[in-house]
Amino acid sequence: MDRVTIIIVSDEAEFSRSVTKCWDSERDCLSFLLSGSSFEFDCNDFDIAIAGAVEPAAMDSVLRKLRSSGKPIIHISRMNGSAPKFPSVIQIAENSGWQDLLVTTCRLIVEREHAHAEATRLHEANIQLDHQASLGRYILEMRHTLNNALTSILGNSELALLDETTISSALYLQLETIRNMGLRMNEIIKRFSSLQKEMQLVEDQTAKKSTEKYSVARA
């Protein structure tokens, strides 16, 4: 979340003002939506929901609607009121210092969401790397087979090109193209082998450094 949008659901303007005042110094990275208990919303409109100062009879319905969004929800409950209990709703009692606790809780939620997004990104990147690694391993495993096929193609095309008297000029040009493309593919396969040796060297050096660090740490 680059910019966090908080929806405040309350039937009291003073409660909404108290909540927004908590972030006076952080308005550049926050935006607020204000709504009453009879609200309708799009879950894409906000990142965190804060509900409080709602008639007790309506609070249960408010929290149920907010929970359907799948977004983090914080319920600020009055000390003398009954607080609906939902496992996925964070309950904060409206007593001394509740604003500080609210700000801390929201910050932790944002950090958690950032960590989750980063973990998801890394997981997807890891899947992509696994796919690429599988393709790379397959190519390396098949390079000998490809090389044998190319050797046959190059050898036969060279033999055919030696006998210019029995083939037409058009066929001669086609055979030259086959030979040249075969040579190009052969260079690519050689590069695969070279890359494998380079990667193996890097892997061996990394393993050696790890072993040396471990030995120094134990000394």
N, C-alpha and C positions, 0 to 999 in steps of 0.2 A: 504494500500500500504506500504510494507516494504521498497522497493527501488523504487523510482520514476524515470520513464523514460520519458524524454522530447524530442519530435521531433521538430527540428528547420527547417522550410521550408523557404528557401531564395535563391536568385540567386547571393548574394554578400557574399563572404567569410568574409569580415570585419564585417558584421552584425552578422553572426554566432559566430564569435570570441567575439564580444561585449556581446552577450547574455550569452555565456558559462562563460565568465569572471565574471559575476554577482555572480556566485556560487563557486568561488575559494575555499572558506572555507568550503563548504558543498559537496565536490565531493564524499565523502564516501557514501552518501545516494542518490546520483543522478547519472543518466547515460544519455547521449545525443545521439540522432540520427540526422545526418545532411542530408538534402535532398534539391534538387532544385525544381523548380515549376512544373516540369514534372514527379513528383514522383509517384510511386505506393506503397501502404502500406497495411499492415495487421493491423486492429484496435487493435489486441492484442499485438502489438509490442510497444505501448507507452501508457502513462497515461495522458499527457498534450501535446497539440500542440501549437507551437508559430510560427506565420507566419509574415514575414516582408521583406522589400527590395526585393519585387517581382514586375515585370513589371505590371503596372496598368491593362493592357489588360488581364493578366493571373491571377490576384489576385482573381477575382470573381470565376473562375474555381477552384483555390486552396482551397478557403474557402468552396465551395460547397462539394468538395471531403472530406475535413477534417470533415465537419459537419455530413457526412454519417457515420462516426465512432462512433458517440454518445459520444465522449470524450470532455472534456473542451478544448476550443480553444481561444487563445489570438491573436489578430491582432495588430501588431505594425504599425501604419499608419504614413506616412510622412506628415509633416505639409502642404506641397504644393501639396499633392496628393489627389485624391478623394478616400474616404474610403467606400468600399461596406458595406452596412448595413444589418446585419443578427441578428435577435433577440437573438440567442443563442451564438453569438460571442462577447467576451469581447474586446472592442476597447481601445487601449492606444496610445496616440499621441506621436510620437518620438520627444519630446522636452526635455528641461533640467530636469533631475531627472527621466527620464522614466525607467531607469534600476532598481532604488529602488522600483518604483511602480510595476514593473514587478515581482520582487522577492516577494513583499508583497502579490500581487495577487495570485501567485503560491502557497505560503504558505497557504493562506486562502482556495484555492481550495483543497489542500491536507487535511487540517483539516476538510473541509466539507465532503470529500470522506470518511475519517476515521469515522466521526460521522455517516454518512449514513450507512457504513458497520456495525458499532456497533449497530445502531438502527435495521438494518435488522436481525442481529444475535439475539438480544434480542427479537424481534418480533417472530422469529422462535422458540426460547426457550420458549416463553410464550405460543405459540400454543401447543408445546409439553407438557408443564405443564398442560394446560387446558385439553388435552386429558387424561393425567394421572389422573388428579383430577376427571374427569368424570367417569373413570374406577373405581377409588377408591370409589366414592360416590355410584356407582352401586353395588359394592361388599358389602359395608356397608348396603345398603338398602336390599340386598338379603340374608344377613347372617342369618336372622331369618328363612327364607324359607329353606335355606340350612341346618340350624341346625335341623329343624323339620324333614327333609328328613333323615339326618344322625341318628337322634334319633330312627327313625323307622328301619333303616338298622341295627344299633347296637343292638337294642332290639331283633329283629327277629333272627339275627345271634347268639346272646347269647342264646336264647331259643333253637335254633336248635343244638347248641353245647352241651347243657345239655343232649340231648338224643343221646348218642353215640351208642346205640345198634341198632338203626334203620337206621343209615347212614353208608356208606362205609368209609374206612380210607382216600381214595382219596378225597371224598366230604368233609370230616371233615377238611382236610388240606385247601381246598378251602374256606370253611366257616371261618376258622381261619384267612386266608389272608384278606377276606372281612372285618372281625371285626377289624383287626389290621390297615388296611388302613383307615377304618372309624374313628378309634381313632386318627390317625394321622391328618386326615382332621378336626376333631373336635378341635384339638389343634391349628390348623391354624386359624379357625374361632374365637376361644377364643383370639388369638393374634390380630385379626382385632379389636375386641371389646376393647382390652387393648390399642391399638394404637389410636383408636378414643378418648378414655378418656384422653390419654396423649396429643394429639393434641388440644383437647378442653381446657385442663388445660393451655397449652402454649398460646392459643388464649385469654383466660380470663385474664391471667397475663399481656399479651401485651396490652390488652384493658385497664386494670387497670392502668398500667404505663402511657399510653397515657392520660388518664383522669387526673392523678396526675400532669403530666407535664403541661397540659392545665390549671389546677386550680392554679398552682404556677405562670404560666405566667400571669394569670389574676389578681393575688393578688398584 
